[in-house]
Amino acid sequence: WVRTASARLIGQLLAESSSSEVIDKWTADIGQACVSALATDELITAPLGQQIAKNLLSVTVKGDDGVQLELVKRLGGLARKAKPKGAANLRLLSITGEQKEQGWVIRRTCIFQIFGALVTKLDPEKIEVLLDAMLPSLYLA
């Protein structure tokens, strides 16, 4: 719950900051931190993944071209990350005994949602550059 609350606070900061100076200064750092948080299979939950996806979308849309391309490339690499094997791939149970969705499934779902939202939000000129990084990861994942 701490990670989810932290992700929500970052989301509020991104939503409330209208100053491009603040966004330009912290965009790359926030984006890299969000990608790193999305990379953990064991600790990610669906609400946390959704909030990280919203934060990454906001950072990517507000960021400059270099930041956008770097984040899309890192997300593409995460989408191609192999499915865990052995004990790491076992079904997880919550405290109440319900089955929990596995972290790698949540991660890939969030990445695909981010890519889909980027395609609808960005200018066509920017999309062409980013598609070169997005499509291989969608095809191979």
C-alpha positions in Angstrom: 0.0 0.0 0.0 3.0 2.3 0.5 4.1 2.0 -3.1 0.5 2.6 -4.3 0.2 5.7 -2.1 3.6 7.0 -3.3 2.6 6.4 -7.0 -0.7 8.3 -6.4 1.2 11.3 -4.9 3.5 11.4 -7.9 0.4 11.3 -10.1 -1.1 14.2 -8.2 2.1 16.2 -8.6 2.2 15.6 -12.3 -1.5 16.5 -12.7 -1.2 19.7 -10.6 2.0 21.0 -12.0 1.3 23.4 -14.8 4.8 24.8 -14.8 6.8 23.3 -17.7 10.0 24.1 -15.7 9.0 21.6 -13.0 8.0 19.0 -15.6 11.2 19.5 -17.7 13.4 19.2 -14.6 11.9 16.0 -13.2 10.4 14.2 -16.1 13.2 11.9 -16.9 13.8 11.0 -13.3 10.2 10.3 -12.5 9.9 8.3 -15.7 12.9 6.2 -14.9 11.7 5.6 -11.4 8.2 4.5 -12.7 9.8 2.1 -15.2 11.9 0.6 -12.4 8.9 0.2 -10.2 7.1 -1.5 -13.0 9.9 -4.0 -13.5 9.4 -5.7 -10.1 7.3 -8.9 -10.5 6.9 -9.8 -6.9 5.6 -6.5 -5.4 3.4 -5.2 -8.1 -0.4 -5.2 -7.7 -3.0 -4.3 -10.3 -3.8 -0.9 -8.6 -0.1 0.0 -8.4 0.4 -1.0 -12.0 -2.5 1.1 -13.2 -1.2 4.2 -11.3 2.3 3.7 -12.6 0.9 3.4 -16.1 -1.0 6.7 -15.6 2.2 8.4 -14.3 4.3 7.1 -17.2 1.7 8.3 -19.7 1.7 11.7 -18.1 5.5 11.9 -18.0 5.8 10.6 -21.6 3.2 13.0 -23.0 4.7 16.0 -21.2 8.3 15.1 -21.8 10.5 16.1 -24.7 11.3 13.8 -27.7 14.4 12.3 -26.1 12.6 11.4 -22.8 9.7 9.9 -24.8 12.0 7.7 -26.9 14.1 6.6 -23.9 11.0 5.6 -21.8 9.4 3.8 -24.7 12.6 1.8 -25.4 12.8 0.8 -21.7 9.2 -0.2 -21.6 9.7 -2.2 -24.8 12.5 -4.1 -23.1 10.3 -4.8 -20.1 7.5 -6.1 -22.3 9.9 -8.6 -23.8 11.2 -9.7 -20.4 10.8 -13.4 -20.1 8.1 -15.0 -18.1 9.4 -16.3 -14.7 10.1 -20.0 -14.5 9.9 -22.5 -11.7 8.7 -21.3 -8.2 8.5 -17.7 -9.4 5.7 -18.7 -11.8 3.5 -20.4 -9.2 0.0 -19.0 -8.6 -0.1 -16.5 -5.8 -2.7 -16.5 -3.1 -3.8 -13.5 -1.1 -4.4 -13.5 2.6 -8.1 -14.4 1.9 -7.2 -17.3 -0.3 -8.1 -15.6 -3.6 -5.7 -16.1 -6.5 -3.7 -12.9 -7.3 -2.7 -11.9 -10.8 1.0 -12.5 -11.4 3.3 -9.6 -11.6 4.6 -10.2 -15.1 1.0 -10.3 -16.4 0.2 -7.0 -14.7 3.4 -5.5 -16.1 2.7 -6.5 -19.7 -0.9 -5.3 -19.5 0.2 -1.9 -18.2 2.9 -1.5 -20.8 0.4 -2.3 -23.6 -2.1 0.2 -22.1 0.6 2.8 -22.1 1.5 2.2 -25.7 -2.1 2.3 -26.7 -2.7 5.6 -24.9 0.5 7.1 -26.4 -0.7 6.3 -29.9 -3.9 8.1 -29.3 -2.5 11.2 -27.5 0.7 12.1 -29.4 1.0 13.9 -32.7 1.4 11.6 -35.8 4.9 12.8 -36.4 6.0 11.7 -32.9 4.2 8.4 -33.2 6.2 7.3 -36.2 9.5 7.6 -34.3 8.1 5.8 -31.3 6.5 3.0 -33.2 9.9 1.7 -34.2 10.5 1.1 -30.5 7.0 -0.1 -29.6 6.1 -2.6 -32.4 8.9 -5.1 -31.9 8.1 -5.4 -28.2 4.4 -5.9 -28.9 5.1 -8.5 -31.6 7.6 -10.5 -29.5 5.9 -10.2 -26.1 
